[in-house]
């Protein structure tokens, strides 16, 4: 029986949230296609393989010194080695910077078709159909998988991760790494010490409606801290220098999927929505009742944020 494999993404020894989402995607797609589901961890030890096995029944641990750091060539070789040891039907990869970097190479190594930036998957008549955004999210298109094997990248938030269960089986897969064209000699954090807002459960975002940097600091940051969350911003706010680029949400910034996302003074451009539409609960505060952000909001507050946020702070105590 063929398998649908979720490639586990990790950074500094920590598994990313997208990887847990991919485990669920692999199980659902595998069940619909009559295939098995498994995850694969590429690293220089098997510690993360044991951790991810709590979310999926079978995990393949591909260990080699050449996989200590991510390289697209190394990951593509690891996928090929895995396919040589197992009957791989499909490979699921996070639509992240690293995922995009090696997905096409993995598809070439497998002789597979590839569909990128997917957000849904379903099976009709035994054929897998993948849905993805095009034209900056204005249109969604369906792609039928007609190749024997496939590679798909999924955007963050496409699936909700399941709770951890009992540990599954970890299977070691041997790999003989060839010469890598790219060698990592060191990693320099461009924004050392910055917060990774993609891991936040609560995010409060300020848009141009906040008016200026001082008011952003007076309104947005205190509310975020009161809620135990992180503050973020739209691109115009970042471009104006009110907040650091690492906190930008949107197509040219970060994609976030918190439990609660509060958008204050955010109009709701397509580019911004692309980065936060996967949030579990969206609360929009805007004095313009026609603002596009209300189209995707779970709750909408039509009002002046300079009156609404202080009232919220009073209620929170």
N, C-alpha and C positions, 0 to 999 in steps of 0.2 A: 504494500500500500504506500502510495506516495505521501510525502510530508510537506506541510506548509511551515516554513522556518522563519521565526522572528529573530532578527539580528539585534543583539543587546548592545545598546550604546552606553558608554560610560566615560566619565571624566574624573581624573584624579582619584580613581578607585571607587567612585560612587556611580551607581546605576542611575540613568536619567529617568524621569517620569514617563517619557515617551516609550521607553522599553516595556514598562508594565502595560501600557495601552496596546502595544504591538502583540504582547502575549495573548491578550483577549481577542484581538483581531485574528490571530493565527488560529485560535480555537474555533471561533465562529465561522471563519472562511473554510477551515478544514472540515468542520462538521457539514457545512452546506455542500461541499464538493466530494464528500466521502473519503477525505484524506485524514491522516494523522496530523497532529500539531506538536511543534517543538520549538525551543529557543536555542540560539547558539551564541556563545561568548568567546570572543577572540581576545586573548590576553597572554600575559607571561606567567599566570598562575590560575588555579581553579576556584578561588575564594568567591568570586562573583557568580560563578556557575551554581554554586550551592545556594546562594541567596535567591537567585531568580527561579530556582526550582520550586520555590514555595508558591509560584504563580502559574506554573505550567508543568505538566506531568513529566516531560522529558527534556533534558538540556544537553546539548553537545558542547563540550569544552575543548576548544582548539587552542593549545598552549604552545608558544614558541617565543624565544627571546626577541624575534623580529616583530612580535605583536605587542611589545611593551608599550609602544606609542602608536597612535593611529597614523597610518599612511594608506592612501587609496589603493596602491599596488599590493600592499600587504593584506589588506582586507579582501581584495579581489582574489588573491591566491588562496586565502583561507576559505572563501566561499567555494572555490573550485575544488579544494581538497575535501570539503564537506560533501559536495555533490558526488565526488568519487567514492565516498564511503557510504552514502545514504541515497535513497530514491527521493531526491528533492523535486517537488512539483512547483513550489513557489517560494520566493524569498521576500519578506517584508522588512523594510528599512525605514527608519525615521527620516522625515523630510527636514533634516537639519543641515547645517553647514557641512559636517562630515558625511552625513548620509548622501547628500547630493554629490559630494566629491567622489564617492566610490560606487554608487548605484549603477551607473552606466557601465563601468568596468566589470562589475559583477555580472551584469547581464551578458556582456560580451564573453566572459569566461564560461558562462553556462550555455551560450548560444540561445539565450532567451529573449523574449520581448520585454519591454519595460513601459510602465505607466507611472508618471510622477505626480506628486502633489494630490494624492487621493484623499477623500474624506468619507467615502462610503464604499461598501461592496455588497453585492448580492448575486445569487445564482439563478439563472432562468434556463430551463431546459438543459441543465448540465453545463451551461456556459457561464463562466465568471464574468461579471460586469462590474467595472470599477468606475466610480464617479469622481470627478475632479473639477476644480475651479479653473476657469480661463478668463482672460480679459479683466485682470485685477478683481476677480470674484464676481463680476457682473453676470456671468453665465456659468452654468454647470453643464458638463458634457459627460456622456457615458461612453466608456471604451470596452468593447468585447475582447476578451483574451482568446486569441485563436492559435497561439503557439503552445507547444507541448510543455514548456516551462515558462515561468514569468517572474519578473521582479517588479515590485511596486513600492513606492515611497508614500508614507502616510503623514499628513500634517498633524501637528500636536492637537490633541483634543478630539480627534476623529472617533476615538473609542474611550470609554471610561474604564479605568483599571479596576480589576477585581481585588477583593481582600486576599491577603496571604492565607495559604492553607498549609497542609502538611508538606514536607519536602518531597520532591519527586526524584526521578532517577537522573544521575549525571553520568554521561558517557564520554570518555576521552577519545578524541579523534586526532590521529597523528597527521602532521603536516611537515613537508620538507620545503622550507621557504627558499625561493630562488633569490637572486640578487635584486635588491630594491633600488629603483632609480632615485627615490627620495629617502633621505635619512634625516631623522630628527636629532639635532645636536643640542637643542634646548628650546624651552617654551617661555616666552615673555608675555606676561599678562599686560595687555595694553591699558586696562583699567584696574590695576591691582587694588584690592580692598573694596571694590564695588560689589553691590548686592546683586545676586542673580534673581531678578523679579519673576522669572519663569517658574520658580519653585514656591512662590508665595500663595497662600490660600485666600488672602484678602488683598485687594489692590484698589487704591483710590487714585484716579487719573484726573489731572487738570488739563483743560484745553485753552484755546485762546480767550474763551469767555472769562477766564480768571483775571484777564487784563494786564497784569504785570508781575514781575518776579517777586516783589514784596508781598503782594496779595496771595500769590501761590504759596509762599512760605507760611502765611497767616491762616490760610484756609485748608489747603490740601494736605500738607505734612502733618499738622496736628490731628486731623480726622483719621488719617492712616494709622498714626501711632495709637490713637485712642481705641481703634478697632483691632490693634495687634497685627496690622498688615504692613504693606509697603506702598510707597507713593510712586506714581508714574506720570507719564506725559505724552502728549501728541507730538508729532514732528515739528509743527510751528513753535511750540513751547521750547523744545530742545534747540531749535535753530535760533531762537531769541536769547539763548544762554541762561534761561531760568533754572534749568536742571541738567544734570550730566546725561550724555547720550546713552549710557547703559540702562537708563530708565525709560527709554522710548518704546512705546507699543505701536505696532503697525507693520505694514508690509516691509518697510525699510528699517524696522526695529525688531523688537522681540514679539514672539507669539506666546500669549499667556492663556491659561485655562484655570483661573482660580475658582474657588467656591463662590466668592462674592466679588463683583467688579462694579465699582461706583465711578461713573463718568460724569464729571462736573464741568459744565461749560464746554462740553465736547459736542461739536455739530454732528459728527458721525460720517466722515468721509469713507469711501470704499476702502481706501488704503489703511485707515485706522481700524475699521471693522474687521478686516482680514486678520488682524493680530489679536483680537479679543472675543470674537464671536463664539468661541467654544467655551466661554465662561458658564458656570452652572447657573448663576443668578446675576443679572445685569440690572443695575439701578441707574437711571439716567436723570440728571438734573439740568434743565435748560429752560430759559424763559421763552424760547421760541417753540410753540406747540407743533410746528411743522419740521423741526429738526429731524434729519434722517435717523439719528441715534434711537429715537423712540420706536422705530420699526422693528428693532431687535431686542428692545429692553423688556425685561421681565416686569419691572415696575418703572413707571415714568412719573417724574415730579416736574410739573410746569411751574417754574418759579425762579426767582433770583437766587443764585447760589450763595450770594452774600447774606441772604436771610435764611435760606434753607439749612446751610451747613452749621451756622451757630445754633440753630434750633435743634439740629441733630446732636450737636455736642452737649447741649443742655440736657437732653433726654438721656444721653449715655452717662452723664454724671461725671 
